[in-house]
Amino acid sequence: MKSVKNLLAPFIILVALIIGVVIYYAVTNAGKNKPEETSTGVMSIVYVSPSELSSISVYDSATQHTSVVKSSSSSGSVTYEYQGDDAVPGEAYSQMGLTSYVESLTAFSCYAKVSSGGNYAEYGLDNPRFTVTINSLNGTVTTVYIGNKSPDGQYCYVYVAGTSDIYTVSSVKYVQAEKTGINFLETKALNIDYANLDTVHFDRKTDGLSLDAKVTVTSSGFPEFEVYKPYKHAASGYFATMVDRIASLEISEYIAIENSELSKYGLDAPSFHFILNMKDGQKTELFLSRKISGFYYGYLSGMDEYFMLSEYQLSGLELQELVLIEPYVCYYYATDISSITFYNEDSSFNIHLEVPSGESLISDKSTVTVDGRNAKISDSYGRYYCSILYESIACINIGGVELNADVDTSKEAGIRIEFIDNNYNITTYSFYTRSDDSYYVFMNGEYTGFYVYSREIFNNGGSDTYSYGCWSAYELLNEAIAKNINGIYDLPG
């Protein structure tokens, strides 16, 4: 009896091994012939090469809209034409946008197959949201159905006509399938040639600012802007950059906005308004909303489409007025000026300049005198006192804008600056008292619309030689001329 038991034990172990081997090969062979429902790794479901594509259409069951893109090739390059339900004859559609759309919806690959049982309703595929029909040049038609998104929104469910397998693919496919004609419009909304641009108007409702500027193209091809309304003054580089972004307007995307939604997007009363007037009489008007969550919304006059722009696609819309214009009352290069006379009540001084073209104020080839005395005195660090004086005059900062000021000009201005250029043209700036610490500014007898603070005239900068007012800089230069040793004078302390 004991011997029988001894024989049974090895027999049972042998049978178990045989069964294990049979199960192993069965599972292995099954895996080779049929992917597991939980299998992972990228699997290609559908792929049609752009060179093999005739057209693609996407039907949206929710909106009953069909987008159609027709493909054509010539000399090895492929181009696309939008022919959807909402196609507008003559409209410019972006090849880049259409290419991205076609490439996305003619190539489906996935990381997981979720079902092979054809249980479509569970995944929104019994009545799919999108039907993608891919027509190849050889006559083959491939149809892909897109159903619901996954609970986490990262994927959506698809299956290919003629099969029962259901896969997950990136929800990017869902987003692409939602696109209509408005999403393919050319994103280059404006491309203005400065050579043909005459004037630019800019206004904003947030503070009532309104500027009109004349455009001039320099010999080097760069545009310069001169504000002519509500005052005459050079626009700054910030204004030029703002206009440049508008003149070559690149949008993020077009969006559909109903009239009832205009206030939601700030377009019931746009905050920013541009008018670009061309030399041939044509004009382009642009309206933009306030910034909303990092975006501006807008439209062009004469167009039905609305669009959105990232805040990074625009520049300067909300800059202060004094930043959009040159900050100084007047600015002249030393090479262009022969003399400056500064009048302060009953006192005055005169600067005589001979600065050759291409040279600096302190060049060995330049001559600078103040009241007939050599003014090229420096400190031990090479900072010249004549430069301090010239900079203080050429860089008088505008304090503010006051357009409707009632200025008493019955008496002569207490402070005047007279510039004579190398062509003997005289320009005079007059400063009339506005308050205890400010002055209204006139140029050649005409009110500029600006005022300046008295610190621009009388501030004593002490050891900070970049913060001197004009008259204080003159007094500092007088001190340097009187006390210098071999052309060097250092401030006490």
Disulfide bonds with the S-S distance in Angstrom:
none
